[in-house]
Amino acid sequence: MNTAPPNSVDDQVGDSREEKRTLNFIEQIIEDDLKSGKWDGQVHTRFPPEPNGYLHIGHAKSICLNFGLAERYNGSCNLRFDDTNPTKEEQEYVDSIKEDVRWLGFDWEDREFFASDYFDQLYDWAVQLISDGKAYVCDLDGDQIREYRGTLTEPGKDSPNRNRSVEENLALFQKMRDGEFPDGSRTLRAKIDMASSNVNLRDPVMYRILKAHHHRTGDKWCIYPMYDYAHGQSDALEKITHSICTLEFENHRPLYDWFCEALGIHHPQQIEFSRLNLTYMVMSKRRLLELVKEGRVNGWDDPRMPTISGLRRRGYTPEAVREFCRRVGVTKFDGVTDIVQLENALREDLNERAYRVMAVLRPLKVVIENYPEGQVEELEAVNNPQDESAGTRTVPFAREIYIEREDYMDDAPKKFFRLSVGREVRLRYAYFVTCTKVIKDESGEVVELRCTYDPETKGGNAPDGRKVKGTIHWVSAQHAANAEVRLYDHLFAKEDPDDVEGDADWRSNLNPNSLETLTDCKLEPSLADAAVGVGYQFERTGYFCLDKDSKLGKLVFNRAVSLRDTWAKVK
């Protein structure tokens, strides 16, 4: 029997939301452009990641925005890798980015590009700017360039090399390309305005010497364009109409404009929106890389990480991530989003699609003394009460079962509607049982319960009309599948990981209890056929998915998200 729940939801749900919602400010700009005939009615966006790490949930917002706009307006969206720094970029990151975009449900078709595709053209344009007297070779090192740049309140001062002749600059730039100078000894800078109130216009560096092997161009180049030079010109080469960036690039827009105007090339319209910030998470690839390299997490796809691959491994669905991005919206104002919104999007998605199964995470053995020895019943269980088409399955029931340890208490209070000596509860899909005896070990720990069952209550209803307030889940001991279950919590203990005291840094806020591993869990046997990444609701516990660490004879499940209190009640 195939126990894997369906992997998609009715697209009409998304369509109805689309009809009711209002336009965000970027959509309004695009619609105004379409009405005016700007860009000849074209909408061409791009998602431009740097392949220097794995993508995180913030990138998912940008992916959904750029590809979503192209879909909405019958346009195109490119996937372009801004690979201008060979010391930090790897093919592994390129591959992971493509996997993430596909997983989210988007297709760039034949529009896969790299900034390195344009290195020859970028070089020729740099020569053009030198020839036009708009760029020069500078001998200042990095520290000196920063010193000469000035401050936010004080203007910068000219480099001693700013007035070199065109001929000298062309010759020096050629020597830079030929590898005649050591790393960091010279740069090519745009000649703009050292007194500009925008420090990005104070003769920014266009090229630096970097004798490093590039993952695509090999050793062809020993000079590489800076991001601010390559990014805008790559947009121009691809004829991008709407170049959508996060707000930190707003002050860079005048520089992108200057390059396009100085070169006389296609000039995309840059639009900035607020980046995504979530509580209990860091959204810096540099910091995420440090966590990986320092061994504080188990790789980029650790389920505690905010990376798309980490969320996928934890059990998030692409539909939930896309819905979360839709709810967060697109604004011009920076803020912090409560991670509960992300978790709720997943709960709501899995509530509709995930099969309900029984799993006992902290098992306590129960022997039903008046149940016939050797007898096994197959009881019918509902796969998903939200979806009649999901049908039913059968679960085996026998004399010995496991229940959750927390479903028994010695001296239970009146409102404890679970097992205690003399109390009766309903076993999900099975019978009413009453606890008659408790067996403890020498330390006083409960190791086994003895119960009796009422054979007239099969299916969980009593013919005499009596009611019980408690319903608990269980697993047949004889048929249980053994599993390891990993319970994940927030990676950081504080909503703001940067909220530190004294000389401590953000690492001091890592949550020491972000992972709890349970190694002796008992699952209903249908889960032995579970597929990696498919979500299930463990009744009364949460949503879980099979981890890639699973192998023959060893199931490993990750908790994707806990249940809301109201959903945890078994009816």
N, C-alpha and C positions, 0 to 999 in steps of 0.2 A: 504493500500500500504506500502510495506517495504521500508523505505527510508535510511536504513543503507548501506553505501558503502561497497565494498568487503574489507576483512581484509588481503589479501595477494597480492603479486605482482609476476610477471612471474619469476620463478627461473632461467630461461635462461639468464636474465640480469646479475645475479651474476656469472653464469658460464662463460660468455664471459669475464667478468672482470678478473676472476681467470686465464683464459688462457693467458691473455696479460701481467699480472704483473710479476715483478721479485721476486726472493726469498729474504726474509729478512734474517738477519744473523743467527737467530735461526733455520729457515728452512734449511739453508745451513749446519749448524752443524748436524742436524738430517739426512739430505740426505747423508752427508759424513759418518755418523755412519752406516746408512743402507748399504752403499756400502762396508764398511769394515767388516760388520757382527757383529759389536759391539751390545751388548744387544740381540744377536740372532735375529736381525731383528725386535725387538719389539719397539714400542713407547707407553709409559705409562706415562701420565701426571696427574696432580691433580690441583684442585682449592681449596686452603686451608684457607678459611676465619676464623677469630676469631668471634664468635657470641656475640660481645659486642656492636653492633650497626647495623644500616641498611647500606646496600651496596650503594656506590655512583658510579658516572660515571667512576671513575678511576678503580674501581673493574670490571666494565663492560669490559674494555679493557683487563684485565687479564682473565676474563671468556671467552671472544671471542678468545683469544690467546690459552689458554690451551685446551678448548674443540675443537676449530678449528683445532689445530695441530693433535689432536687425530682423528678427522674426515678425515683430509687430508691424513694421513698416515695409515688409517685403524687400528688405535690403540684404546686405552681406556683412559678415563679421570675420575678420582675419584672426588667426592665431599667430602671433609674432613673438619670437624669443629675442629679447634685447640682450644679446650675448656679447657685451663689450668688455668684460673683465675676465680674461681666461684663468686668472689665479683662483677664482671662486666658483667657476661654472663647471658642470659635469654632465655627461650624457644621461646619467642616472636621473638627474633632475628634469631634464627634457622629457624623458620617458614617463616620469611620474606625473608631470603636468598634463601631458596628453591623456593619460589614463583618468585623471581627475576631471578634466573637461568632458570627456566622453561619459564618465559615470554620472555626471550631473545632467546628462541628456542632450548635450549640444554637439554639433558637427560643423567643423570648419571646411569640410569638403576638400577642395584642392588648394585652399588658401592658407597653407602653412609656410611661414616665412621666418627668416632670421635677420637680425641687424647685420650679421656677418656676410649675408648675401650682398650687402650694399657697401662693403668696405672700399672697393675700388671707386665707386661713385662718390662716396663721402670724402675720400682722399682728393679726388679731382675737384670737388667743391671747395675743399680747404685751400687748394692751390689757387682757385679762382678768387677766394677772399683775400689771399696774400697778394695776388696780382692787382686787386682793386684797392690795396692799401687798407684793408679791413681786418687783417690778422698779422701777427708777428711771432717770431720765435723768441722766447724769453729764457734767460739763463738763471733766473731765481729758483731756488729750491722750494719745496712745499712750505716750510716754515716762513721763509721770506715772503712768499706770495701771500700767505695769510696776514703777515705783518703789514705789508703794503696795502692790503685790501681796505683797511680802516675798520670802523665800527658802525653800528646802527646810527650813531649820533655824529660821527666824524667821517669826512670823506676819505677815500683812499688816495694814494699817491702813485704817480706813474712809475712803471718799471724803467730802469736805466736803459732797457733795450727796446722801448716802445717805438722809438723813431728810427729804427733800422730801415735801410732801404729795401725796396721790394726785391731787388736782385739778391741782396744778402740773405733775406728771409727765405727766398725760394731755394737758395743753395743750402742753407742750414736745414731746412725742412727735408730736403732730399737726403742729406746726410743722416738725419734722424731716421728716415725710413730705411736707409742702407745699413743701419746698425753701427754707425761710427761713434756714437756717444753712449756712455753708460746709463743704466736705468736712473730715472729721476733727475738727470743733469740738465735737461731742457724740456720745455713744453711749447706747444703752439697755443697762443691765446688770441681771442677775438679782440679787436680794438674798438671799444664802445665808449664807456664813460666812467672814469675812476671816481667821479664825484656824484654818481647817480645815487638817489635815495634807495634804490633797489640794489642790494649788494650783488645780486645775480648778474647785473649788467656791468660790474666793475671788471672788465676785461677777463671774462671767464676762460678757463682752460678748455681747449678743444681736443688736444691730443697730448698723451704722455708716452714716454718711452717705457716699454714693458716687454722685456725679452722673455716671453712665456709662451708655452705651447698652447694653442687654441684647440678646443675639442672638435672644431669643424675645419678651420683653415690651416691647422698644423703650425708650421714655423714660417709661413709666408710673410707674416707681419711681425715687426718688433715695436711698432707704435700702434696704439689703439685709441679710437675716439672715446671721448667722455660721454656719459649717458645723456647729458643735456644737449650735446651736439647731435648724437646719433638718433635720439628718440624722435625729435620733431621732424628731422629730415627723412627718417624711415616712414613716418606717417605721410609725408609729402609724396614720397616715391610710390606708396601704395594707394594714393588718391583717397585717403581717408577724408570723410566729410566732417564727422563729429568725433573729435579726439577727447575721450572722456577720461578724466584723471581724478585722483583724490585731492582734497583741499591743500595738502602740503605742497602741491605743484602750482598753486595759484600765483605765487610770486615768480615762478619760472616762466609763466606764459609770455611776459614781455620779451624774454630772451628767445623763446621759440619764434615769436613774431619777427624779431629782429633778423634771425637767420633766414627765415623764408623771404622776407622783404629784401635783404641784402643779396640773396642769390637769385631772386626773381622767379621762384618756383611755386608750385601749388601750395596753397596756404590753408590747412585745415582749421576748423573752428574748435578751440579747446574749451571744454566745459568742466568745471570742478564740482565734485560732490563730497559729502562727508564720508570718511572711512568708517568702518565698523569697529567698535570697541566693545568687548564683552567683559562682564564681571568675572572674576576668578580666572582670567586668562591673560597671557601676554600675546601680543600680535606683532612681534618683531621676529623676522626670520633669523636675524643675528642671535637673538636670545634663544630661540628655539634650537638653533644649531649648537649653541653652548650647552643646552640641556642634553642634547644627543651625545656630543663629544665628551662631556663630563660624566656620562653614564647615569644621569639622574632620571632618565626615562629609557625605555627599551626600544630605541629607534624612533624614526620620524613617524611611524604608524602606531606608536604606543597609543592605546585607546584613551589615555588621559590628555593627549596632545590636542590642540585646536586645529591640527592639520586636517585637510579633507580626507587623507588616507587614514588618519587616526579615528576620525568620526565614522568613516566607512567600516573600519574594523570593529569599532565599538558596537555597531548595529544601527547607525543612522541610515536612513533611506534618502535617495536623491530627491524624492518628492517632499520629504520633510524639510530638507535644507533649502530647496527652492521656495517652499511656502514661508519659511522663516525669513528669507531674504525679501520676499514680497511684503510681509508684514512690517519689517523694519523700515522699509520705504527708502526714498532717495531725497535727501535734504542738503542744504548748504550749511548746516549747523552741526558742529562736533558734539558728541555726547557719548554716554556709556549705556549700553543695552544690558538689561538683566538677563543672565544666562537662563533664567526660568523660561523666557520666551522661546529660546531654542529648544529646551527640553519639552515644553508644551507642544511645540510643532511636531515633535517626534511622537509624543504620547498620542496625539490626536490621529496622526497618520497610522500608527501601528494598532490603535484601537479599532480602526476600520478593517485592517488587512491581516493582522497577526492571528494565527491559530492559538487557542487557549490549550495549555497542556499542564500536567501536574508534575511538579518537581519539588523534592524535599531537600533543602540545602543543609540543614543541621538535623540529621535523622535521629529519631527515637523509635525503637522497635516496639510494636504492639502485637500481642498475641490474642486473637479472638477465640476464646476457649471453647465456645459452643458451636463454632463453625466447623463443618466436617473436614477432617484431615484429608489432604490430597485433592480436595475439590478446588476447581478453578472456574470462575464465571467470567464471561466476557460482557462487560457493561457498556452501554452506549453513552458516549460523551459528545457534547456539542463542540464543533471546531471553532466557531465564532458566532456569538449571539447577534452581532451586528450585521451578519451576512448569511442569510439562509442558504445561499448557493454553496457555501463552504462545506455544508453537509455535516456528517458525524463520523466518528471513529469508535473503535472499541478499545477498552482498557481492561486488563486482567485484574481480577480480585481473588484473593486467597486468604487463608487463615492468618498468615503473618504479613503485616504491612509496616510501613514506616510513616510516621507523621513528623511534623516540625517539633523540635524540642520545646519551642516557646508555646506550643499549643497544649501544654500540660503545666499545671501548677499545684503544689501541695496544698497550701492553705489559700485557696483562691477566693478573692472578694466576690461579692454578690453579682457584680456586673462583668465577671470574667466568663464569657460565653463559650468556653472551650472545655477541655477535659480536666477533671479533678475526680478524686475518688467519690463515687456515688452520682456523678453528673453524666447526663446524656447529651450527645451531640450527633449531628448528621455528618456522615462521610460523603463527600461530593460524589454524586451519581450512584451511590451505593446504599448503605443502610444506616439506621440509627444504632449507635453503640454506647454502652455505658461502662465507665471505668470501675473495676471491682478491686484491683490490687496494684500496688506499686512495688517494684523490685529495685533495690539500691545496692551499690557496691560498698566496700568497706569505708570509703571516704564519705559516704552519704549521698553520692550522686545518683540520680535516677538513671537506670540503664534499660528498664523495660517496663511496659504497662501490660496488665492483663485486663481484658474487656469481655463483655458479652454483646451479642448483636440480636436485634429483633428481626427475624426472617420475614415478617409481614410488612417491613418498611422498605422493600427493595425499590430503588429509584429515588429514595429520599422522602417518601411520604408515608404517613401512618394512616391505616384504614380507620382507626378509631378517632381520627381527627386531632390527636394531640400534637402540639407544636414544640419544637426546640428552637432556641434562638441562635445556636451556633452551628456553623458549617465549616468543616476543615477539609483540606486536601490531603492526599495520601498517595502512596505508591506501593504496589505489591512487592514484598521483599524478594520473593522467588524470581520475579521477572524484571526487577529494576535494572536499569542501565547505570553503571557507575560513571561519575563525572567529576571534573574539577570545575569550579565556578569562581570567576573573578569578579569581585564587587568593586566597581570603580567609583571614586568620589572626585571632587574638584582637585585639580593639580595644585592649586594654591589655597591656603587657609583663609586668606583675606580677599574681599571683593576687589580691592586695588592692590595688586602685587607690589607696587612701588611705595606703599604705605609702610615705611620702615622707621626704625628708631636708631639714633646714633650713627655709627659707622657701618651698620648692616646694609646689605644690598638686597635686591629683589629676591634673590635665592633664599634668603632667610624666611620668606613667607611660603616656601614649598610645604605642602600638606603632608606630614609624615604618615597620615592614614588614608592616602589617596588610593591605595589598593589593598584589599583584603582577599586572600586566596583561600577558598574552602576546597579541601581535597577529597572529602568522603560524601559527596552528594549523591542522591538517589533520584533517578528520573524515570518517568514512565517509558516503556520500551519503544514506543513509536519514535522517540527522539534519537534512537540509534541510527536512523536514516536521515537525520537532519542534514541540510546543505549549508556550507560555510556562507555566512553573511545573511542568511534568511532569519527574519525576526519572529520570535514567539513570545507570547505572554505566559510566563510562569504564574499560574493563578495565585492571587493574593500577595505576590512578591514583586513583580516588575516585568520589564521587557528584556529579553536576552537573545543573543545570536551565537551560533557556533563559530568558534575562533579558528583561524588557519593553523594553530598549533595542534589541533585535533589530529589524531591518527588512529589506525585500526586498534581497537581495544581501549582507546583513551579519548573520551569526549572532553572538550574544553569549551565552556560557554562564558561569554562576557555579558555583564549586565549593561545594557544600553542606557536605561533610565528606570527609575523606580515608578511605582504606581502613584497616582493621586490617591488620597485617603478614600474618596468616594468610590473610586474604581477598584480599590482593593477589597471591597466588600463582596463576598461571594453570595450570589442569590440562589 
